[in-house]
Amino acid sequence: MSNLVNPHGSPELKLLLLEGQQRDEEQKKAESLKKIPMTSRETSDLIMMGIGAFTPLNGFMGYDDWKGVCDDFLMPSKNNLFWPIPITLSTEQDIADSIKIGDEVALWDTETESIIGTMKVNEKYTIDKQHECKQTFTTNDTAHPGVQKILAQGPINLSGPVKVLSESYYPQMFEGIYHRPATARAIFQEHGWDTVAALQLRNPMHNSHAYLAWIAIEVCDGVYIHQLVGKLKEGDIPAEVRVKAIDALVNKYFRKERVVQGGYPMEMRYAGPREALLHAVFRQNYGCSHLIVGRDHAGVGDYYGPFDAQKIFLTIPKNALEIKPLPLDWTFYCFKCGSMASMKTCPHQDKAEIDENGKYKGGARLLLSGTMLRKLLSEGKPVPKEFSKPEVITILREYYDSLENKVEVKLHGAATGDVKKQ
């Protein structure tokens, strides 16, 4: 008997991924259906539905659910169940015109050039993209990566129940890390955990991340380091590099029986507070009782306040989710305390000073962030040892050195006329 939290809005996971003979028959039928090209975001959302991570969704949202989620966080089709971000499929006008209500279509992954699902079209509708952007991201600024995706999508949304045929390349590329929700739940039960804190990661683990995980282990049975292996924005560190770096840190600095690593295929939207709520929804489906919400969760640029993602949990109905936020303050290394600390615990106010060689010059608080870590590494600057563990820095340094080598080879080829035309 499991004591883990229930899946969201359902007594059991809603699995839409077909297997065995069912999959083979649906795949054969799909070959004769009209293909609907999907963006990488739509593909990742389809896979999330397939593996049960988006329980209780059974397909892409219709107009009423799109509007209800945008305006009130509610899905009318699911008895006004709480949901924070629209999950939709768009297409071009000419494709939509060629489809009748009730038609079955094949869902085409444009990256792998393969059919990974089918859908029965129940509805075709247009949306106010500006409204969706403002509600989801709090901005219509076209510099925001999430806004760019919405504005670039087709003018017509298609909705209806889906059948999922493939998880694409994720199980093979991230073998041992990539988890379905049922897999994670089984692992937690094997560990004897009832309470599990999820740590959302899209960056390599620096010391602030590790400190948050250690705090969570003190109040929960274990921590689930759950890293995104879907698409990120340009400049973010690739998932395979992050996996290697996190492996190095966890294997040496954590008790094995208190931590589990996992990966999930969803693409980042950079929706800040709303995305934190979506992270909570699918972490509940994975069996987590708590979600660690730190500074600037799922944020980008200066679009959100540093703790807006924590505050939004105070605005939703108390029964909206079983999973609870674990709000933690800004953490940093304090040279005067001689340890990691937070705004709530450290009495020292002055900022630490580090010279161009990464040496301590004075002050107290060394503020840590994934953005700063990437900046130091990409510029070839020394990284203070207080910032991250040496094993992590070594792996990341090798990655950035490999990028420099690629640029040098490309420039050398151009100079000698050895570059082939693409």
N, C-alpha and C positions, 0 to 999 in steps of 0.2 A: 504494500500500500504506500503510495507516494504522498509525502507531505509538502511537495513543491506547489507553488502557486498554480492556479488553473490557467489554461490558455485564455486569451482575451475574448470575451463574449461567447465562449463555447466550452462545454465540458471536456472536449477533446480537440486535438489539432485537426484542422481542415487541410487535408492533403490532396492536391490537384495534380501531382506528378504520377503519370501512368507508368507501369512497369510490366515486363513480360509480354504475354500475348495481347493484352489490352493495348499496350504501347505499340506493338508491331502493327496491329490492325488499324489504329488511329494514324500512325505514320504513313501507311499505305494509302489511306483515304486522303490524307493531307496533301499528297503529291498531286492530286487532281484539283485541288481547291485554289481559288485566287489568293495570291500572296500579298500580305500586308507588311511592308518594311517597318521595322521597329528601330528606334534609337537605342543607344546603349542603356539609357535610363529605363526605358520601357522594357527592354530585355531583362534587366536585373530585377525589375518589379515583378515580371512574370515568373522568374525563377523563385523569388521570395514567396509568391503565392503557391507555386508548385510544392515547395518543401514544407509549407505550413507556417512559415515565418510571419505571413500576413493574415493568419487566422483572425476572423472568420470570413474573409473575402473569398468569393468564388469566381471573381472576374474583374475586369476593368469597370470603373464606376460610370453610371449613367448621370444625366443632367441633375436630377434631384439630389443625388448623393454628392456630386461635385459641388453644388451650391451649398448644401447643408454643411459639408466639411469646411468649405471656404469661410462661411459666415458664422457657423455655430459649433464647429467640431462634431457634428452629428450626421449619421447616415440614416435617412428616413426608411430606406429599404431594409434596414436591420433593426427596426424598432428604436430608432434614434440612438443607436450605439455610438459611443465616443470614438472618433477617429480624427487625427490632427492635420493630415496632408492628403490632397487628392491623389488617387492612383488611377491614371487615365492613359488611354491610347489614342494617338492622333494620326491623321492621314491627310493626304492631299485631296482637293475637291474632286478631281477627275476619278480618283480611285473610289471615293465615297459614292459618287454618282453611279458607279457601275455595280454597287452592292445594294441588294434589297434586304429589308428587315426580314429576319429569319434565315438568311444565308449563313452558311458556314465558311469560314475563311482560314487560311494557313498563316501563322505568325512567323515572319521571316527575320532571323537575326542577321543583320547586314554585316556584322563583323566576322562571323564564322561562315557566312553564306550558307545557312542551313535553316530548315524549319524546326522550331523548337516548341511549337504549340499550335492549337487550333482554338477558334472562338465561334460561337453562334451569335450573330449580330442581333441584338435586341433593340438597339437605339443608335441613331446618328444625330449629333447635335453640335452646335457652335457654342463657344464660350467667350466671355470677356477676359482676354488674356491679361490686360492691365489690372483687372480686379483680382484675378488669381495671384498675380505677382505681389500686389499690395498686401493681400491677406496673408499669403504664405511667407513672404520675405520681408514684409513691412516697407518695401521700397519698389519702385519701378525703374531704378537706375540700371541702365543697360550695361554698366561695368560689373554688376553683380553676376557671378557665374550661373546662379540659379535662374535669375531673370532672363539671361541670355538663352537658356535652354527652353523656357516657356515660350518666349517670343519667336523662337526659331521653329517651333513645332508646327505641324500642319493645321489648317483652319477648322477641320472637322474632327470631333471625337467619336470613336466607336465604342460601344459598351456591350457587355454580355458575358456569359459564363465561359471559362476557358478550361482546356485540358492541356497539361504541360508534358512535353515529350522528352525534354533534355535539360540538364543543368549546365549545358555548355561546357567550357573547359575547366571550370572551377575545381571539381573533384580531383582531376588529374594534376593540375598545376599546383594545387595546395593540399596535396594528400597529407593526411594527418592533422591538418589545421582546419580545413573546411568542414563545417558541421551543419547538418540539418537540425532543427529544433529537437526532434525525437532523439537524436544521437546525444546532444548535450544533456537532455533530461536523464537519459540512461546513465551517462557518466556521473552526473551529480548524485544519482541514487546509489551508484556503486561506491561513491565516496562517503555515503551516509549523510549528505548535506540536506538540510531543510531550507536554510537561508543562504542565498547566493547573491553577491554583489557583482554587477556587470561593470567592467571598465571599458568604455568606448575608446578605441584608438584609431587614428588615421595617420599618426606620426610615430617614429621610433620612440621607444620608452626612454625618456630622460628621468632624472632623479625626482622631479615633481610627480610624474606618473607613478613611479615606484612607491613614493611616499603615500600617495592616495590609495594604492593597492594595499599597502601594509596597514593603513588605518582601517580599511574595509574588512580585512581579515580579522582585526580585533573585535569587530562587532557582528560579523557574519561567519557562517561555517567555512566559507571559502570565497574566492574571487574568480570570476570568469573574465580573463583578459580577452576581449572580443574585438578583434581587429577587422577593419574593412578591407576586403580584397577586391572590391569593385573599382570602378573608375574614379579617379580624383582629378583635380584641376592641374593645369600645367605648372610644373615647379615642385609639386609634392613628390615625396620619395616613393618609388614603386613598392607595391605590396611585398614582392619577393625579398626585397632588401630589408623591409621592416620586419618580416617574419624571422629572418636570420638574426637580426639585431635583438629582437625580443627573446628569441631562443637563448641567446648568449647570456642575457641578463637574468632571465627566470631560472635557468639551470644552475646558476651560481649563487643567486641572492634571495631565493625564495624556498620555503619548505614545499616539497613536491606534493604532499598530501593536502595542501591548502590553496593550490592554484591550478587552474585549467586554462589552456589556451585554445581559442577557436577563431574561425574566420567566417564572415558572411558576405554574400555577393552583392549587396545593395550598393548602388552608386550614391555618392554624396550629393546632397542638394544645397548644402551650406545655408540652410534655413534657420539656423540659430535656435531660438526658443521652440518653434514648431517642430523642428527636426529632433530636438531633445525629447519631445513627447512621442514622436514616431519611434525613436530609439527605445523608449520605455515600452511601447506597445509590443514591438517584436521581441524585446528582451524578456517580457513576461511570457511570450509564447515559447521562448527558449528555456523557461523554467526559473528565471531569475526573480528574486523577491525584491531586490533593490537595484537602482541604477545610480552609479556615481556621477554626480553632476558638478563639475568643477568650473573653473573660470573659462568663459568664452566657448562653451560647449557647442560644437557644430557651427561655429561662427566663421566669418571671413571679413577681412578689412575692419572698418569701424562701423559697420551697419548695426551692431547690437551692443548693448552695455555688457560689461564683463560678467554680470550675474543675472542677466535677463532670462537665461534658460532655467535658472533656479526659481525665479519669481513666477514664471508662467504656471508652474505646478500648483501654486497657491490660488490660481484663478479658475481651475477646472473643478467640476463636482467631485466630492470626496469619494464617491463610488465609481468614478470613471475608470479607474485602473486598480488592480490588486497590487501591482508592483509599486514600490514607494521610492521617491528620490532620496539619495544620500548626498545632501548638499554640503560641499566642502569648500573652505575658503582658499584664497590665493596662497599657494605654498612656494617656498623659496629656500635657498641655503642662507643661513645667517652666520657670518664670520664671528660675530660677537657671542652668539649662543654656541657656536661650534657644531651646529647640526642643522638638519632640515627643520623648518618651522612654518607657521602660517600667520596670517594677519591677526588671528585670534589669540595666538600664544606668544608671539615674539614682541618684546617691549621696545626693541630698537627700531628707529624710524628711518635712519639715513640709508641711502642707497650705496651699495658696494661699488668700488671703482676698480676696473680691470684694465691693465695697459694693453698695448697692441700685441704683446707676446703672451697674453693670457695670464699674466701674473697679478696677484692681489696687491692693490695700492692703498686700500683703506675703505672705511665705511662698513656697513653691516649686511644689508639685504641684497643678495644676488638673485634677481628675478629670472626664472627659467621659463622658456617657452619653446615649442617646436619650431616656430617661425625664426626665433633667434638662433636656434641650433642649426637650422638649414642655412641661414645667412652666413654664419661663421664658417661652416664647412664649405659652402659654395665659393666663398671668397678666399679659401685656403688659409684662414686665420686659426691660431691656436684656440682650442676649446678648454676653458678652465676645468680642472679635474672635479670640481664641485658640481659641474653642470650635468655630467652623465658618467656612467661607469666606463672604464677604459676599454672593456671588451666591445661595448656599443660604439664608442668613438672609432675604434679600429675598423670595424665593419663599414661604418658610414664614410670614413675617410677613403677606404678602398673604392667605394661606389663613386664618390666625387672625383677621385683620381682617374677612374675609368672614363668618366665623361670628358675630362680634359684630354685624355689620350685620344679619344674619338675625334675631338675637335682638331687636335694637332695632325692626325692622320688625314682628315678631310682637307685641311689647309695645305698640307704638304702635297697631296694629290692634285689639288687645284693648281699649285705653283708649278708642278712638273708636267702637267697635262695628262695625268693618269686617271683623273676622275671620269668614270663612264657616265654617259647620259642616261637619265632615268626614263 
